[in-house]
Amino acid sequence: MSRLILVLGDQLSEGLAALKAADKARDVVVMAEVADETAYVPHHPKKIALILAGMRKFAARLREDGWEVRYTELDDTQNAGSICGELLRRAEETGATEVIATEPGEWRLINALRHCPLKVRLLEDDRFIASHAMFDNWAKGRKALRMEYFYREMRRKTGLLMEGDDPAGGQWNFDHDNRKPAPDAVTHRPIWFEPDAVTQDVLDLVEAKFSNNFGKLRPFGFATDRAQAQQALAHFIDHALPRFGDYQDAMLDGNRFLYHSLLSGYMNIGLLDPLEVCQAVEKAYENGDVPINAAEGFIRQIIGWREYVRGIYFREGPEYPGRNILKHKRKLPWFYWSAETDMRCVAKAVEQTRDEAYAHHIQRLMVTGNFGLLAGVDPQALHEWYLSVYVDAFEWVEAPNTVGMSQFADGGIIASKPYVSSGNYINKMSDHCKPCAYSVTAKTGENACPFNLLYWHFMDRHRDRFEGNPRMAQMYRTFDRMDPDKRETILREAQDFLDRMEAGERV
């Protein structure tokens, strides 16, 4: 009797665990575009299009390789609307009673499969370098789960950028070389792909069904199959990686991509294997084509940060995304959807997100995330926003980055202190501030940068929690040395800003 082999939209890898465990001669692959997955948050149209086009092309590739594939398109009249519903429908068609699936990357879907009235065997997703057991063994007994030490273990495990037992270049981390402010000009442009017939059909479908979702669908130029994704990887290594390290934290008014790779979405849906990406970067370094700070910085984001946040997500369990240790409850400001704000850095980040379904890590962490934390926005509201608007956002990677790294809502599991800053950091790393309606140098007054005001408001309202933090004590001493009237003015003006924002005024 045949078994059903489930392949999800972020599992477009021929080496997928469920496929490796299957028998091509008798088992049936099930793939389905369903309402439950396209609508559990209001996904960016580009994200939906990328996944659906990738699924359709992957299904065609499996058929070419001799698999029987039962594929359900979103507008099929018999579409059951959920993954479990589609499995039940295909089980009835084929007589199958068992499902082999690779573990999904979201607790929501894991629980749905566990409660599906079929025998579902979940296999661990071995496309990741660190298994659950490896991460748990590393974490066991540690007082603090800091990414840097996990990253070193991953370097040793993979052998990437290692010279025997020692790190290449004599040190593990070259981050001090990777904080250069924005350059005057950027020569790199990401590679884009003209939509083929399959992708065009998907774009038409998405346009018809999701036109009310936040985000612009067209123009669409993402890679939608493995061959295109490999082209994108090669293009990045040849044209952007040499300067990626220097400017990975920079932001420019007139350039949305700088020297970033835009490969995370392809890795997260399975078109690229993270280890092959890192090995290609390592080879470029070994050939003398890129400097060590660029290669190390990029590899750290993948085998360090990417693997680390996945380990945290699964170790902490299904309740992790709902944590809110700081008890922030303010509603998500409307300008996260409209970009209608006089804060130029925030407006630019939201505009780019709307148009591209992409923003790099500093725009997410130190602009939209920093503002949300300073303003006391509900971390779950931010979590759902990030999950909705970015093409690479899946809960296993997005929730730890938002709830843990960005919003400190997990109480410090990921970050040793909150990632809050005044406008000075944004001014240093971007050219947003000079044309802004607010003055980044003004600490109080009508045109004072809101980041400046809200920084001290955050510090004041959370003094009991953070005053004893060694990394924050100096800032409390600075605040306490201020003239009392100045402190009072800062806090009053910050609260006035928040009140006006909550009242729906443009800020």
C-alpha positions as a printed NumPy array, in Angstrom:
array([[  0.   ,   0.   ,   0.   ],
       [  1.295,   3.459,  -0.857],
       [  2.139,   6.132,   1.682],
       [  1.653,   9.868,   1.332],
       [  4.837,  11.95 ,   1.305],
       [  4.079,  15.518,   2.361],
       [  6.192,  18.334,   0.917],
       [  5.464,  21.818,   2.238],
       [  6.059,  25.144,   0.553],
       [  9.262,  25.806,   2.49 ],
       [ 10.624,  22.299,   1.883],
       [ 11.543,  22.542,  -1.806],
       [ 14.675,  20.413,  -1.509],
       [ 15.277,  17.159,  -3.366],
       [ 17.259,  15.909,  -0.365],
       [ 14.303,  16.435,   1.972],
       [ 14.101,  13.864,   4.781],
       [ 10.599,  12.737,   3.806],
       [ 11.652,  12.159,   0.184],
       [ 14.745,  10.241,   1.254],
       [ 12.553,   7.97 ,   3.383],
       [ 10.064,   7.356,   0.568],
       [  9.799,   4.685,  -2.111],
       [  9.429,   6.352,  -5.493],
       [  7.907,   3.178,  -6.938],
       [  4.885,   3.147,  -4.64 ],
       [  4.572,   6.309,  -2.545],
       [  2.661,   9.448,  -3.547],
       [  3.96 ,  12.961,  -2.988],
       [  1.34 ,  15.438,  -1.768],
       [  1.766,  19.166,  -2.272],
       [ -0.987,  21.705,  -1.718],
       [ -1.572,  25.437,  -1.931],
       [ -4.129,  25.978,   0.839],
       [ -5.937,  28.897,   2.435],
       [ -4.714,  28.001,   5.925],
       [ -1.121,  28.646,   4.854],
       [ -1.687,  31.688,   2.666],
       [ -3.849,  33.518,   5.198],
       [ -2.826,  32.686,   8.799],
       [ -1.194,  36.127,   8.677],
       [ -1.679,  38.627,   5.821],
       [  1.457,  37.637,   3.921],
       [  3.135,  40.029,   1.512],
       [  1.968,  39.183,  -2.037],
       [  5.575,  38.705,  -3.158],
       [  6.086,  36.111,  -0.417],
       [  2.99 ,  34.169,  -1.47 ],
       [  4.048,  34.343,  -5.109],
       [  7.579,  33.136,  -4.386],
       [  6.352,  30.113,  -2.454],
       [  3.576,  29.114,  -4.859],
       [  5.749,  29.488,  -7.958],
       [  8.534,  27.559,  -6.23 ],
       [  6.098,  24.792,  -5.266],
       [  4.731,  24.404,  -8.786],
       [  8.19 ,  24.215, -10.316],
       [  9.39 ,  21.787,  -7.654],
       [  6.397,  19.528,  -8.255],
       [  7.233,  19.511, -11.976],
       [ 10.834,  18.625, -11.158],
       [  9.721,  15.696,  -8.987],
       [  7.463,  14.387, -11.742],
       [ 10.361,  14.583, -14.202],
       [ 12.356,  12.496, -11.738],
       [  9.702,   9.778, -11.711],
       [  7.617,  10.679,  -8.642],
       [  3.852,  10.529,  -8.598],
       [  2.75 ,  13.937,  -7.332],
       [ -0.777,  14.886,  -6.311],
       [ -0.735,  18.675,  -6.447],
       [ -3.541,  21.014,  -5.388],
       [ -3.616,  24.577,  -6.666],
       [ -5.159,  27.324,  -4.569],
       [ -8.212,  27.805,  -6.775],
       [ -8.942,  24.094,  -7.308],
       [-12.633,  23.533,  -6.64 ],
       [-11.912,  20.468,  -4.481],
       [ -9.262,  22.221,  -2.37 ],
       [ -9.859,  21.303,   1.282],
       [ -8.282,  24.524,   2.531],
       [ -5.779,  22.975,   4.96 ],
       [ -2.785,  20.661,   4.848],
       [ -4.519,  18.035,   6.962],
       [ -7.653,  18.3  ,   4.828],
       [ -5.644,  17.722,   1.68 ],
       [ -3.891,  14.727,   3.218],
       [ -7.257,  13.223,   4.119],
       [ -8.556,  13.817,   0.599],
       [ -5.498,  12.216,  -0.997],
       [ -5.61 ,   9.326,   1.47 ],
       [ -9.174,   8.613,   0.406],
       [ -8.128,   8.698,  -3.266],
       [ -5.123,   6.403,  -2.866],
       [ -6.088,   4.206,   0.079],
       [ -3.002,   5.35 ,   1.985],
       [ -3.169,   5.31 ,   5.776],
       [  0.293,   6.637,   6.612],
       [  1.936,   9.999,   5.996],
       [  5.659,  10.676,   6.057],
       [  6.434,  14.358,   6.622],
       [  9.492,  16.436,   7.386],
       [  9.024,  18.428,  10.565],
       [  7.558,  21.864,   9.747],
       [  9.28 ,  25.028,  10.941],
       [  6.266,  26.334,  12.848],
       [  4.618,  24.914,  15.957],
       [  1.235,  25.826,  14.49 ],
       [  1.648,  23.349,  11.659],
       [  3.417,  20.713,  13.748],
       [  0.385,  20.63 ,  16.052],
       [ -2.   ,  20.451,  13.084],
       [ -0.177,  17.388,  11.732],
       [ -0.047,  15.753,  15.151],
       [ -3.832,  16.068,  15.412],
       [ -4.542,  14.933,  11.852],
       [ -6.626,  11.678,  11.91 ],
       [ -4.001,   9.787,   9.923],
       [ -0.8  ,   8.109,  11.028],
       [  1.744,  10.9  ,  10.504],
       [  5.422,  10.164,  10.948],
       [  7.414,  13.369,  11.424],
       [ 11.103,  13.224,  10.502],
       [ 13.551,  15.804,  11.764],
       [ 14.543,  18.348,   9.122],
       [ 18.169,  17.448,   8.466],
       [ 18.702,  20.333,   6.05 ],
       [ 19.922,  22.193,   9.139],
       [ 23.439,  21.622,  10.405],
       [ 22.546,  21.464,  14.104],
       [ 20.028,  18.817,  15.074],
       [ 17.69 ,  19.42 ,  17.998],
       [ 19.791,  17.044,  20.073],
       [ 23.024,  18.834,  19.196],
       [ 21.631,  22.219,  20.156],
       [ 20.13 ,  20.903,  23.387],
       [ 23.404,  19.24 ,  24.323],
       [ 25.24 ,  22.501,  23.688],
       [ 22.703,  24.479,  25.737],
       [ 22.497,  22.047,  28.664],
       [ 23.846,  23.513,  31.878],
       [ 24.744,  26.909,  30.41 ],
       [ 23.691,  30.018,  32.327],
       [ 23.567,  32.068,  29.132],
       [ 22.934,  30.797,  25.6  ],
       [ 25.106,  33.24 ,  23.699],
       [ 25.281,  32.82 ,  19.962],
       [ 29.018,  33.518,  19.726],
       [ 29.943,  30.328,  21.587],
       [ 27.447,  28.224,  19.653],
       [ 28.886,  29.657,  16.442],
       [ 32.362,  28.476,  17.373],
       [ 31.029,  24.966,  17.844],
       [ 29.44 ,  25.158,  14.394],
       [ 32.704,  26.281,  12.863],
       [ 34.412,  23.26 ,  14.405],
       [ 31.619,  20.92 ,  13.289],
       [ 31.603,  22.095,   9.675],
       [ 35.287,  22.937,   9.325],
       [ 34.345,  26.212,   7.674],
       [ 37.078,  28.86 ,   7.857],
       [ 39.187,  26.619,  10.068],
       [ 42.93 ,  26.013,   9.952],
       [ 43.224,  22.821,  11.923],
       [ 41.818,  23.605,  15.361],
       [ 42.19 ,  27.357,  14.9  ],
       [ 39.975,  29.881,  13.122],
       [ 41.184,  31.261,   9.811],
       [ 42.761,  34.658,  10.213],
       [ 43.567,  34.006,  13.862],
       [ 40.227,  35.035,  15.336],
       [ 36.627,  33.842,  15.364],
       [ 34.886,  37.115,  14.704],
       [ 35.777,  40.102,  12.515],
       [ 32.741,  42.173,  13.404],
       [ 34.819,  45.204,  14.336],
       [ 35.652,  45.535,  10.617],
       [ 31.997,  45.306,   9.584],
       [ 30.517,  48.528,  10.934],
       [ 31.505,  51.078,   8.336],
       [ 28.963,  53.851,   7.706],
       [ 27.11 ,  54.036,   4.424],
       [ 29.331,  54.583,   1.361],
       [ 28.78 ,  57.47 ,  -1.029],
       [ 27.956,  55.14 ,  -3.903],
       [ 27.098,  51.465,  -4.414],
       [ 27.831,  49.686,  -7.673],
       [ 26.076,  46.391,  -6.934],
       [ 22.538,  45.489,  -7.982],
       [ 20.93 ,  42.15 ,  -7.124],
       [ 20.17 ,  39.766,  -9.949],
       [ 16.486,  39.639, -10.911],
       [ 14.621,  37.104, -13.016],
       [ 11.93 ,  37.816, -15.574],
       [  8.824,  35.804, -14.622],
       [  8.335,  32.742, -16.835],
       [  4.937,  31.258, -17.697],
       [  4.613,  29.349, -14.412],
       [  5.52 ,  32.374, -12.344],
       [  3.28 ,  34.638, -14.403],
       [  0.299,  32.355, -13.762],
       [  1.027,  32.535, -10.036],
       [  1.35 ,  36.324, -10.142],
       [ -2.058,  36.568, -11.792],
       [ -3.551,  34.285,  -9.133],
       [ -1.985,  36.224,  -6.259],
       [ -3.072,  39.508,  -7.773],
       [ -6.657,  38.27 ,  -7.957],
       [ -6.799,  36.847,  -4.43 ],
       [ -4.445,  38.959,  -2.316],
       [ -4.613,  42.451,  -3.766],
       [ -5.699,  43.851,  -0.386],
       [ -2.627,  42.536,   1.419],
       [  0.12 ,  44.96 ,   2.384],
       [  2.825,  45.074,  -0.269],
       [  3.402,  45.495,  -3.979],
       [  3.342,  42.319,  -6.048],
       [  4.901,  43.735,  -9.194],
       [  7.556,  44.047, -10.405],
       [  8.52 ,  40.537,  -9.283],
       [ 12.06 ,  39.282,  -9.859],
       [ 12.785,  36.605,  -7.265],
       [ 14.301,  33.257,  -8.202],
       [ 11.619,  30.568,  -8.197],
       [ 13.647,  27.405,  -8.831],
       [ 16.961,  25.97 ,  -7.763],
       [ 18.839,  26.873, -10.952],
       [ 17.878,  30.529, -10.611],
       [ 18.729,  30.531,  -6.901],
       [ 22.18 ,  29.135,  -7.723],
       [ 22.625,  31.956, -10.238],
       [ 21.704,  34.442,  -7.516],
       [ 24.306,  32.9  ,  -5.197],
       [ 27.031,  33.108,  -7.84 ],
       [ 26.092,  36.703,  -8.665],
       [ 26.292,  37.718,  -5.014],
       [ 29.701,  36.12 ,  -4.519],
       [ 31.122,  37.689,  -7.668],
       [ 29.642,  41.176,  -7.368],
       [ 28.682,  41.933,  -3.758],
       [ 30.403,  39.658,  -1.24 ],
       [ 33.797,  41.455,  -1.403],
       [ 32.184,  44.58 ,   0.115],
       [ 29.39 ,  42.9  ,   2.063],
       [ 31.316,  42.816,   5.316],
       [ 32.289,  46.464,   5.318],
       [ 28.782,  47.797,   4.75 ],
       [ 26.444,  45.109,   6.079],
       [ 25.075,  47.466,   8.768],
       [ 24.757,  50.55 ,   6.552],
       [ 21.562,  52.136,   5.225],
       [ 21.103,  54.49 ,   2.281],
       [ 18.152,  56.627,   1.293],
       [ 18.604,  55.877,  -2.401],
       [ 19.775,  52.252,  -2.335],
       [ 17.705,  49.467,  -0.855],
       [ 20.097,  46.551,  -1.198],
       [ 23.689,  47.811,  -0.894],
       [ 25.869,  44.657,  -0.883],
       [ 23.365,  42.251,   0.665],
       [ 22.718,  38.835,  -0.841],
       [ 18.899,  38.46 ,  -0.726],
       [ 19.534,  34.706,  -0.42 ],
       [ 17.762,  34.11 ,   2.899],
       [ 14.386,  33.542,   1.25 ],
       [ 15.866,  30.919,  -1.06 ],
       [ 17.526,  29.081,   1.812],
       [ 14.38 ,  29.273,   3.934],
       [ 12.178,  27.614,   1.298],
       [ 14.787,  25.034,   0.33 ],
       [ 16.038,  26.219,  -3.054],
       [ 19.545,  26.626,  -1.624],
       [ 21.266,  24.478,   0.969],
       [ 22.877,  26.627,   3.702],
       [ 26.034,  24.529,   3.775],
       [ 26.528,  24.817,   0.002],
       [ 26.145,  28.594,   0.331],
       [ 28.763,  28.765,   3.078],
       [ 31.142,  26.493,   1.199],
       [ 30.881,  28.702,  -1.878],
       [ 31.698,  31.744,   0.244],
       [ 34.621,  29.936,   1.876],
       [ 35.974,  28.981,  -1.544],
       [ 35.842,  32.617,  -2.655],
       [ 37.884,  33.567,   0.422],
       [ 40.394,  30.767,  -0.13 ],
       [ 40.802,  31.855,  -3.765],
       [ 41.628,  35.374,  -2.603],
       [ 38.474,  36.889,  -4.113],
       [ 36.963,  38.217,  -0.887],
       [ 38.461,  39.433,   2.405],
       [ 38.162,  37.448,   5.625],
       [ 35.821,  39.942,   7.302],
       [ 33.271,  39.554,   4.479],
       [ 33.453,  35.756,   4.343],
       [ 33.394,  35.328,   8.114],
       [ 30.603,  37.848,   8.631],
       [ 28.392,  36.18 ,   6.048],
       [ 29.079,  32.625,   7.201],
       [ 28.356,  33.655,  10.799],
       [ 24.877,  34.822,   9.801],
       [ 24.117,  31.34 ,   8.451],
       [ 25.846,  28.676,  10.549],
       [ 25.876,  30.939,  13.57 ],
       [ 22.777,  33.07 ,  13.789],
       [ 20.393,  31.127,  11.518],
       [ 21.111,  27.802,  13.225],
       [ 21.131,  29.378,  16.678],
       [ 17.692,  30.998,  16.456],
       [ 16.19 ,  27.763,  15.149],
       [ 17.666,  25.95 ,  18.132],
       [ 16.148,  28.514,  20.495],
       [ 12.728,  28.302,  18.81 ],
       [ 12.417,  24.545,  19.186],
       [ 14.066,  24.37 ,  22.6  ],
       [ 11.772,  26.995,  24.114],
       [  8.588,  25.439,  22.72 ],
       [  5.23 ,  26.581,  21.333],
       [  4.678,  29.316,  23.926],
       [  7.868,  31.187,  23.032],
       [  6.362,  33.555,  20.419],
       [  3.817,  34.772,  22.982],
       [  6.284,  35.946,  25.608],
       [  6.173,  39.556,  26.799],
       [  8.455,  39.962,  29.814],
       [  8.398,  43.784,  29.583],
       [  4.573,  43.802,  29.455],
       [  4.451,  46.099,  26.449],
       [  0.873,  46.501,  25.203],
       [  0.787,  49.479,  22.832],
       [ -0.9  ,  48.813,  19.497],
       [  1.24 ,  48.622,  16.376],
       [  1.327,  52.155,  14.932],
       [ -0.508,  52.534,  11.656],
       [  2.593,  53.867,   9.908],
       [  4.055,  50.324,   9.964],
       [  1.492,  49.671,   7.222],
       [  1.283,  53.099,   5.585],
       [  4.813,  54.571,   5.903],
       [  3.049,  57.839,   6.808],
       [  5.462,  59.176,   9.402],
       [  7.862,  62.103,   9.545],
       [ 10.583,  59.814,  10.936],
       [ 12.482,  59.346,   7.704],
       [ 14.339,  56.192,   8.748],
       [ 11.084,  54.447,   9.683],
       [  9.285,  55.678,   6.568],
       [ 12.106,  54.451,   4.324],
       [ 12.206,  51.025,   5.999],
       [  8.444,  50.57 ,   5.672],
       [  8.365,  51.832,   2.067],
       [ 11.107,  49.373,   1.156],
       [  9.318,  46.564,   2.969],
       [  6.091,  47.365,   1.118],
       [  7.797,  47.437,  -2.281],
       [ 10.362,  44.642,  -1.948],
       [  9.173,  42.303,   0.859],
       [ 12.748,  42.793,   2.04 ],
       [ 14.767,  44.882,   4.472],
       [ 18.158,  43.977,   5.855],
       [ 18.88 ,  43.079,   9.467],
       [ 19.78 ,  46.57 ,  10.709],
       [ 16.639,  48.095,   9.231],
       [ 14.626,  45.436,  11.045],
       [ 16.563,  45.495,  14.323],
       [ 17.64 ,  49.105,  14.765],
       [ 14.881,  51.02 ,  12.961],
       [ 11.457,  49.332,  13.027],
       [ 12.394,  46.997,  15.878],
       [ 14.186,  49.649,  17.927],
       [ 11.254,  52.038,  17.587],
       [  8.767,  49.351,  18.59 ],
       [ 10.752,  48.508,  21.705],
       [ 11.294,  52.136,  22.69 ],
       [  7.601,  52.901,  22.183],
       [  6.399,  49.876,  24.142],
       [  4.611,  48.194,  21.232],
       [  3.093,  44.776,  21.942],
       [  5.787,  42.286,  20.812],
       [  3.138,  39.922,  19.418],
       [  1.854,  42.695,  17.163],
       [  5.387,  43.25 ,  15.893],
       [  5.921,  39.497,  15.598],
       [  2.86 ,  39.169,  13.345],
       [  3.935,  42.193,  11.301],
       [  7.41 ,  40.802,  10.618],
       [  5.963,  37.369,   9.872],
       [  3.569,  38.955,   7.391],
       [  5.738,  41.362,   5.459],
       [  9.073,  39.675,   4.7  ],
       [  9.69 ,  37.111,   2.007],
       [ 12.084,  35.138,   4.235],
       [  9.86 ,  35.134,   7.345],
       [  8.924,  31.757,   8.806],
       [  8.194,  31.483,  12.501],
       [ 11.235,  29.372,  13.424],
       [ 13.522,  32.203,  12.314],
       [ 11.3  ,  35.25 ,  12.69 ],
       [  9.963,  34.731,  16.234],
       [ 13.349,  34.47 ,  17.995],
       [ 14.624,  37.451,  16.032],
       [ 11.597,  39.543,  16.999],
       [ 10.527,  38.271,  20.421],
       [ 14.071,  37.615,  21.59 ],
       [ 16.645,  39.739,  19.781],
       [ 14.573,  42.764,  18.794],
       [ 12.007,  43.148,  21.59 ],
       [ 13.706,  41.47 ,  24.603],
       [ 10.309,  39.904,  25.277],
       [ 11.933,  36.582,  26.24 ],
       [ 13.701,  38.21 ,  29.183],
       [ 17.227,  37.821,  27.863],
       [ 17.462,  34.285,  26.51 ],
       [ 18.955,  35.603,  23.274],
       [ 20.187,  39.119,  24.067],
       [ 22.159,  40.162,  27.143],
       [ 20.546,  43.605,  26.991],
       [ 17.779,  45.297,  24.999],
       [ 18.769,  46.53 ,  21.546],
       [ 17.714,  50.14 ,  22.093],
       [ 19.476,  53.23 ,  20.827],
       [ 18.89 ,  56.903,  20.282],
       [ 18.945,  58.498,  16.852],
       [ 22.734,  58.724,  16.952],
       [ 23.243,  55.117,  15.817],
       [ 20.911,  55.555,  12.848],
       [ 22.656,  58.794,  11.939],
       [ 26.048,  57.092,  12.065],
       [ 25.006,  54.159,   9.883],
       [ 22.787,  55.945,   7.339],
       [ 22.09 ,  59.116,   5.409],
       [ 18.451,  59.198,   6.559],
       [ 18.809,  61.867,   9.227],
       [ 20.011,  64.904,   7.277],
       [ 16.788,  65.343,   5.228],
       [ 14.519,  64.201,   8.115],
       [ 11.832,  66.515,   9.51 ],
       [ 13.28 ,  65.84 ,  12.963],
       [ 16.748,  66.839,  14.14 ],
       [ 18.9  ,  63.952,  15.276],
       [ 21.055,  66.348,  17.321],
       [ 18.083,  67.855,  19.167],
       [ 17.508,  66.17 ,  22.522],
       [ 14.351,  68.099,  23.433],
       [ 11.982,  70.495,  21.735],
       [  9.454,  70.392,  18.926],
       [ 11.813,  68.92 ,  16.334],
       [ 13.764,  66.56 ,  18.606],
       [ 14.321,  63.112,  17.125],
       [ 11.706,  60.78 ,  18.667],
       [ 14.363,  58.089,  19.08 ],
       [ 16.256,  60.478,  21.405],
       [ 13.205,  61.159,  23.564],
       [ 11.936,  57.59 ,  23.644],
       [ 15.331,  56.146,  24.504],
       [ 15.323,  57.831,  27.907],
       [ 11.603,  57.146,  28.365],
       [ 12.337,  53.417,  27.896],
       [ 15.277,  53.54 ,  30.295],
       [ 13.237,  55.352,  32.922],
       [ 10.207,  53.088,  32.853],
       [ 12.334,  49.929,  32.995],
       [ 14.902,  51.157,  35.505],
       [ 14.125,  48.447,  38.059],
       [ 14.871,  45.722,  35.523],
       [ 17.943,  47.121,  33.766],
       [ 19.77 ,  49.442,  36.157],
       [ 21.809,  46.53 ,  37.458],
       [ 22.742,  45.286,  33.98 ],
       [ 26.506,  45.9  ,  33.609],
       [ 26.049,  46.857,  29.95 ],
       [ 23.461,  49.524,  30.803],
       [ 24.628,  50.939,  34.132],
       [ 26.679,  53.69 ,  32.492],
       [ 23.63 ,  55.033,  30.65 ],
       [ 21.67 ,  55.225,  33.896],
       [ 24.534,  57.184,  35.434],
       [ 24.434,  59.539,  32.455],
       [ 20.688,  59.996,  32.865],
       [ 21.036,  60.654,  36.586],
       [ 23.699,  63.328,  35.99 ],
       [ 21.299,  65.335,  33.839],
       [ 19.689,  68.416,  35.273],
       [ 16.379,  67.319,  36.864],
       [ 14.417,  69.827,  34.786],
       [ 15.962,  68.393,  31.595],
       [ 15.054,  64.843,  32.628],
       [ 11.504,  65.945,  33.32 ],
       [ 11.288,  67.696,  29.953],
       [ 12.568,  64.629,  28.089],
       [ 10.081,  62.307,  29.758],
       [  7.178,  64.713,  29.3  ],
       [  7.92 ,  65.264,  25.613],
       [  8.369,  61.522,  25.04 ],
       [  4.993,  60.812,  26.623],
       [  3.41 ,  63.572,  24.574],
       [  4.81 ,  61.977,  21.413],
       [  3.388,  58.593,  22.395],
       [  0.003,  60.122,  23.217],
       [ -0.161,  61.858,  19.855],
       [  0.876,  58.67 ,  18.063],
       [ -1.825,  56.669,  19.854],
       [ -4.39 ,  59.334,  19.002],
       [ -3.665,  58.747,  15.311],
       [ -1.819,  61.989,  14.656],
       [  0.992,  61.991,  12.134],
       [  4.297,  61.837,  13.993]])
